[in-house]
Amino acid sequence: MIRRQVALEVARAVVRLTTSYAASGGFKQKPNGSSAAKSTPFKADLPRSVQDNASPAYGVSTEQTIAFQNREITKQILLLEGHLQQGCKIDGTACDCCEKHPINLEALAEETLGMTGDPVYDQLARWCRQNASKMTAEASASGSYDAEYPHLAVELRELRKQVMRG
């Protein structure tokens, strides 16, 4: 995970420096229209304002995106934990509440895994795929998993704690 974070930081720095360097006129146009870079500067050769620029070239930073993803994942897990504790039922009647959250969680976890490489997101996505069939309205109505739902809620709680530490 640390190696991935370092790679992300290096990639972001390259984008920032390249963008700033290009904006300062560091890339010259050849007569045929293509660009030719001057010799690549070292960080010390760049103005201090460029060196300290931590904002992304556009949009939000990877850190902001990961924080957003973690918040969305946490919200979905909290909702699903509550539904599982209630047996995936509302007032004793099976509902589709437990069916939708694992789909959202799986998608969010897979997307975040691609940004972080953190295995907790792979664990969460696998947990969702492995347990999705137990959380359908039909499965809840059958009563077959009523004893298992509280245990699933505990497993999910542990995954949530790992995500929140992330």
FENLINWO-V824323 format. One record per residue. RES is the residue in one letter. NEAR is the number of other ideal C-beta (glycine too) atoms within 12 Angstrom. D_LAST is the distance of its C-alpha to the last C-alpha in whole Angstrom. Layout:
# FENLINWO-V824323
{{RES NEAR D_LAST} {RES NEAR D_LAST}}
This chain:
# FENLINWO-V824323
{{M 18 11} {I 11 12} {R 12 15} {R 20 14} {Q 19 12} {V 13 16} {A 17 17} {L 25 16} {E 18 17} {V 15 20} {A 19 21} {R 27 20} {A 25 22} {V 17 25} {V 23 25} {R 27 25} {L 29 28} {T 23 30} {T 21 30} {S 28 31} {Y 30 33} {A 21 35} {A 17 35} {S 19 37} {G 12 40} {G 23 38} {F 20 39} {K 16 43} {Q 13 44} {K 10 47} {P 8 50} {N 7 49} {G 8 46} {S 10 43} {S 16 41} {A 13 42} {A 17 39} {K 14 40} {S 11 39} {T 15 35} {P 20 35} {F 11 33} {K 19 30} {A 10 33} {D 17 35} {L 23 33} {P 17 34} {R 11 31} {S 13 30} {V 25 29} {Q 18 27} {D 14 25} {N 24 25} {A 18 21} {S 19 21} {P 19 21} {A 22 25} {Y 10 25} {G 11 22} {V 16 19} {S 22 17} {T 28 14} {E 20 11} {Q 17 13} {T 22 13} {I 29 9} {A 20 9} {F 20 12} {Q 33 11} {N 33 8} {R 20 11} {E 23 13} {I 42 12} {T 31 11} {K 21 15} {Q 33 16} {I 37 15} {L 24 16} {L 25 20} {L 39 20} {E 32 19} {G 24 22} {H 31 24} {L 37 24} {Q 22 25} {Q 23 28} {G 32 29} {C 42 28} {K 26 31} {I 17 32} {D 8 35} {G 13 36} {T 14 36} {A 27 34} {C 23 32} {D 21 30} {C 29 27} {C 42 25} {E 27 26} {K 22 24} {H 39 21} {P 39 20} {I 23 21} {N 27 19} {L 42 16} {E 30 17} {A 23 18} {L 31 15} {A 40 13} {E 23 15} {E 23 15} {T 34 11} {L 28 12} {G 20 15} {M 30 13} {T 31 10} {G 21 12} {D 29 9} {P 19 11} {V 28 9} {Y 33 10} {D 24 13} {Q 26 14} {L 43 13} {A 30 16} {R 21 18} {W 34 18} {C 35 19} {R 20 22} {Q 17 23} {N 32 23} {A 25 24} {S 20 28} {K 32 28} {M 41 27} {T 24 29} {A 23 32} {E 18 35} {A 28 33} {S 31 32} {A 22 36} {S 18 37} {G 17 35} {S 18 34} {Y 28 31} {D 22 31} {A 12 31} {E 23 28} {Y 31 26} {P 20 25} {H 18 23} {L 35 21} {A 31 20} {V 17 19} {E 26 17} {L 38 15} {R 24 14} {E 20 13} {L 37 11} {R 33 10} {K 20 9} {Q 24 6} {V 37 5} {M 18 5} {R 12 4} {G 29 0}}
